[in-house]
């Protein structure tokens, strides 16, 4: 098995760097959001190509693995599919993407705009994954898993590398959790140098349930962020890394996620999708309370959503 560690992450970064954006960090005063916390460092990964961090893992897979003539196949709640479609378009490779019916219209539209062959069916990510596996067996296309794959995690881990090179003054980093590929990659980079805090919806507590059981187990998969943070279970590859290097996992409600989306818009004019705003919801709701003097980073990881009217 390919090891996901700082050396591996550092090795893939120069390979994917020409294809990704070095997304900015915005320093804001916690008081702007009514928080007692001091300056906050928001890493705006929603400004990445394809609208989310997922493109890092997509390019890592397509550039480090041998892609057959049949191209690539991926299952996704939305963002992974968008990222694979984008990377395949740029590298001129055929791609087939499977999405469940819960995927947002904005993500469906983006996948189609990148020219991938899109199939929509089933209610949840697990249904799309099963359909993609059948297609891979039939066609010989290369599977690219959304989170449970070393190359995917190495690509997502370059966010930590980038934060280090941007001299981000953080003691802790809040990261939204779906299948665990993002937080697994980032925590593999930091190896405890920064306190990595996972945040997931109460309606989809996949990592929370896994940590309680001591292994990946099935969990509920619903809620406002179901198209990005609601696989049935966390990945087998990333879970041991999370066990070793993630400090804690916090649950937030759909209402708190929605409030975080609204505040990001009202204060910063940043439109984050629910999954992208979940990390900030932990801070805004008070479910994560920084210690005195703690320098907090927040990863705003996705923005593939339609415009939201918060005035209603």
C-alpha positions in Angstrom: 0.0 0.0 0.0 1.3 3.5 -0.8 2.1 5.4 2.3 0.5 8.8 2.9 3.1 10.9 4.8 4.8 14.3 4.4 7.4 12.9 2.0 4.8 11.5 -0.3 2.7 14.7 -0.2 5.8 16.8 -0.9 6.7 14.6 -3.8 3.3 15.0 -5.6 3.0 18.7 -5.0 5.4 19.8 -7.8 3.6 17.4 -10.1 0.2 18.9 -9.6 1.2 22.5 -8.9 1.0 23.6 -12.6 -2.6 22.4 -12.6 -4.0 23.9 -9.4 -4.4 27.3 -7.8 -2.5 28.5 -4.7 -5.7 29.5 -2.9 -5.6 32.6 -0.7 -5.8 33.0 3.1 -7.9 35.8 4.4 -7.2 37.0 7.9 -10.3 38.3 9.7 -11.1 39.5 13.2 -13.3 37.1 15.1 -15.2 40.1 16.4 -16.5 40.6 12.9 -18.6 37.5 13.5 -19.4 38.3 17.1 -16.7 35.8 18.3 -14.4 36.3 21.3 -11.6 34.6 19.3 -8.8 36.8 17.9 -7.7 36.8 14.3 -8.9 33.9 12.2 -7.1 32.5 9.1 -9.6 31.4 6.5 -8.1 29.2 3.7 -10.5 29.8 0.8 -10.1 26.6 -1.1 -13.6 27.2 -2.6 -11.6 29.4 -5.1 -9.8 26.3 -6.4 -10.3 25.1 -10.0 -13.6 23.2 -10.2 -14.9 24.9 -7.0 -13.4 22.7 -4.3 -10.2 21.1 -2.9 -11.1 17.9 -4.7 -9.1 18.8 -7.8 -5.9 18.3 -5.9 -6.6 14.6 -5.5 -8.0 14.3 -9.0 -4.8 15.5 -10.7 -2.7 13.4 -8.3 -4.5 10.3 -9.5 -4.5 11.1 -13.1 -0.8 12.2 -13.2 0.7 9.4 -11.0 -1.3 6.4 -12.2 -1.4 4.7 -15.7 -4.7 5.7 -17.3 -6.0 3.1 -19.7 -7.6 3.9 -23.1 -11.0 3.6 -21.5 -10.2 6.6 -19.3 -11.3 7.1 -15.8 -14.5 6.5 -13.8 -15.6 8.0 -10.5 -18.5 8.1 -8.2 -19.3 11.2 -6.3 -21.8 13.2 -4.3 -20.8 16.0 -6.5 -17.4 17.8 -5.9 -15.2 14.8 -6.7 -17.1 14.2 -9.9 -16.7 17.9 -10.8 -12.9 17.7 -10.1 -12.4 14.5 -12.1 -14.3 15.9 -15.0 -12.2 19.1 -14.9 -8.9 17.2 -14.6 -9.8 14.8 -17.4 -10.8 17.7 -19.6 -7.5 19.4 -19.1 -5.5 16.2 -19.6 -7.7 15.2 -22.6 -8.8 11.9 -21.0 -12.2 10.3 -21.2 -14.2 10.3 -18.0 -17.5 8.8 -16.8 -19.0 10.2 -13.6 -21.8 8.6 -11.5 -23.8 10.8 -9.2 -26.8 10.1 -6.9 -30.0 12.0 -7.3 -29.2 14.2 -4.2 -26.4 16.0 -6.1 -26.9 19.7 -6.4 -27.9 21.1 -9.8 -24.8 23.4 -9.8 -22.5 20.4 -9.6 -24.4 18.5 -12.2 -24.2 21.5 -14.5 -20.4 21.9 -14.0 -19.7 18.2 -14.7 -21.6 18.5 -18.0 -19.8 21.7 -18.9 -16.5 19.9 -18.6 -17.6 17.3 -21.1 -17.6 14.2 -19.0 -20.1 11.4 -19.6 -22.6 11.8 -16.6 -24.9 9.1 -15.2 -27.3 10.1 -12.4 -29.1 7.4 -10.4 -29.8 6.1 -6.9 -30.5 8.0 -3.7 -27.0 8.2 -2.1 -23.3 8.1 -2.8 -23.2 4.4 -2.1 -25.6 3.8 -5.0 -23.4 5.8 -7.4 -20.3 4.0 -6.1 -21.9 0.6 -6.9 -22.8 1.7 -10.4 -19.3 3.0 -11.0 -17.8 -0.3 -9.9 -19.9 -2.1 -12.4 -18.9 0.2 -15.2 -15.2 -0.2 -14.3 -15.5 -4.0 -14.5 -17.2 -3.7 -17.9 -15.1 -1.0 -19.5 -11.6 -1.4 -17.9 -11.7 2.3 -16.9 -9.4 3.4 -14.0 -11.3 3.8 -10.8 -10.6 7.0 -8.9 -12.2 6.9 -5.4 -13.5 10.1 -3.9 -11.6 9.6 -0.6 -10.5 6.0 0.1 -7.4 6.0 -1.9 -3.8 7.0 -1.1 -3.3 9.2 -4.2 -6.5 11.1 -3.4 -5.3 11.7 0.2 -1.8 12.8 -0.9 -3.4 15.4 -3.2 -5.6 16.7 -0.5 -2.7 16.8 1.9 -1.0 19.5 -0.3 -3.3 22.0 1.4 -1.3 21.5 4.6 1.9 21.9 2.6 0.6 25.1 1.0 -0.5 26.5 4.3 3.0 26.0 5.7 4.5 27.8 2.7 2.1 30.6 3.1 3.3 31.1 6.7 -0.2 30.7 8.0 0.0 31.6 11.7 -2.3 28.7 13.0 -2.2 26.5 16.0 -5.4 24.6 15.0 -7.2 23.9 11.8 -11.0 23.2 11.5 -11.7 20.8 8.6 -15.1 19.6 7.3 -15.3 15.8 7.2 -17.1 13.5 4.7 -15.3 10.3 3.8 -12.1 11.3 5.6 -9.8 11.8 2.6 -9.4 15.5 3.2 -8.7 15.4 6.9 -6.7 12.2 6.4 -4.4 13.9 3.9 -4.0 17.2 5.9 -3.4 15.4 9.2 -0.8 13.2 7.5 1.0 16.3 6.5 1.0 18.0 9.9 1.7 14.9 12.0 0.5 16.7 15.1 2.4 20.0 14.5 -1.0 21.7 14.1 -4.1 20.6 16.0 -6.4 19.2 13.2 -10.1 19.3 14.3 -12.7 17.5 12.2 -16.3 18.9 11.8 -19.1 16.8 10.5 -22.9 17.2 10.4 -25.0 15.5 13.1 -27.1 14.1 10.2 -24.0 12.3 8.8 -21.7 11.4 11.7 -19.5 8.9 9.8 -16.1 9.7 11.4 -17.7 10.1 14.9 -19.3 6.6 14.6 -16.0 5.1 13.3 -14.0 6.5 16.2 -16.6 5.2 18.7 -16.4 1.8 17.1 -12.7 1.8 16.6 -13.2 1.0 12.9 -15.2 2.4 9.9 -18.8 1.5 10.3 -22.0 2.4 8.5 -23.6 5.7 9.7 -26.6 7.9 8.9 -26.1 9.8 5.6 -28.4 12.8 5.3 -28.8 16.4 6.1 -28.1 19.8 4.4 -24.6 18.8 3.3 -25.5 15.3 2.1 -24.1 15.9 -1.4 -20.6 16.4 0.0 -20.4 15.2 3.6 -22.6 12.0 3.7 -20.9 8.8 2.5 -22.2 5.7 4.3 -18.8 5.3 6.1 -15.3 6.7 6.2 -12.5 5.3 4.2 -10.4 2.4 5.3 -7.1 4.0 4.2 -7.6 7.3 5.9 -9.1 6.1 9.2 -5.8 4.9 10.9 -4.2 8.3 10.0 -7.2 10.1 11.5 -7.0 8.0 14.7 -3.3 8.9 15.1 -3.3 12.6 14.1 -6.8 14.2 14.5 -7.3 15.8 17.8 -11.1 15.6 18.0 -14.3 15.6 15.9 -17.2 18.0 16.4 -20.8 17.6 15.3 -22.8 20.5 14.0 -26.5 20.8 13.1 -27.9 21.7 9.7 -29.1 25.0 11.2 -25.6 25.8 12.4 -24.2 25.0 8.9 -26.8 27.3 7.3 -26.0 30.1 9.8 -22.3 29.7 8.9 -23.1 30.0 5.2 -25.1 33.2 5.9 -22.4 34.8 8.0 -19.7 34.0 5.4 -21.8 35.8 2.9 -22.9 38.7 5.0 -19.4 39.5 6.4 -17.1 38.4 3.6 -19.3 38.1 0.6 -18.1 34.5 0.3 -20.6 32.0 -1.0 -19.8 28.6 0.5 -21.7 25.4 -0.1 -23.0 23.6 3.1 -20.1 21.2 3.2 -17.6 24.0 2.7 -19.1 26.0 5.6 -19.4 23.1 8.1 -15.9 23.8 9.5 -16.8 27.4 10.2 -20.1 26.3 11.8 -18.2 24.7 14.7 -16.5 28.0 15.6 -19.5 30.2 15.0 -21.9 28.0 17.0 -19.5 27.7 20.0 -19.2 24.0 19.7 -15.5 24.6 19.2 -14.1 27.1 21.8 -10.5 28.2 21.2 -8.2 28.6 24.1 -6.9 32.0 25.0 -4.4 33.1 22.4 -5.1 30.2 20.1 -4.6 31.0 16.4 -7.4 29.3 14.6 -7.5 28.3 10.9 -10.6 27.4 9.1 -10.7 25.5 5.8 -13.6 26.7 3.6 -13.3 23.9 1.2 -16.1 24.2 -1.4 -18.3 26.7 -3.2 -20.3 24.6 -5.7 -23.7 25.9 -4.9 -26.4 28.0 -6.4 -26.7 31.6 -5.1 -28.6 31.6 -1.8 -31.0 34.3 -0.7 -30.3 34.8 3.0 -32.8 37.7 3.3 -35.7 35.4 3.6 
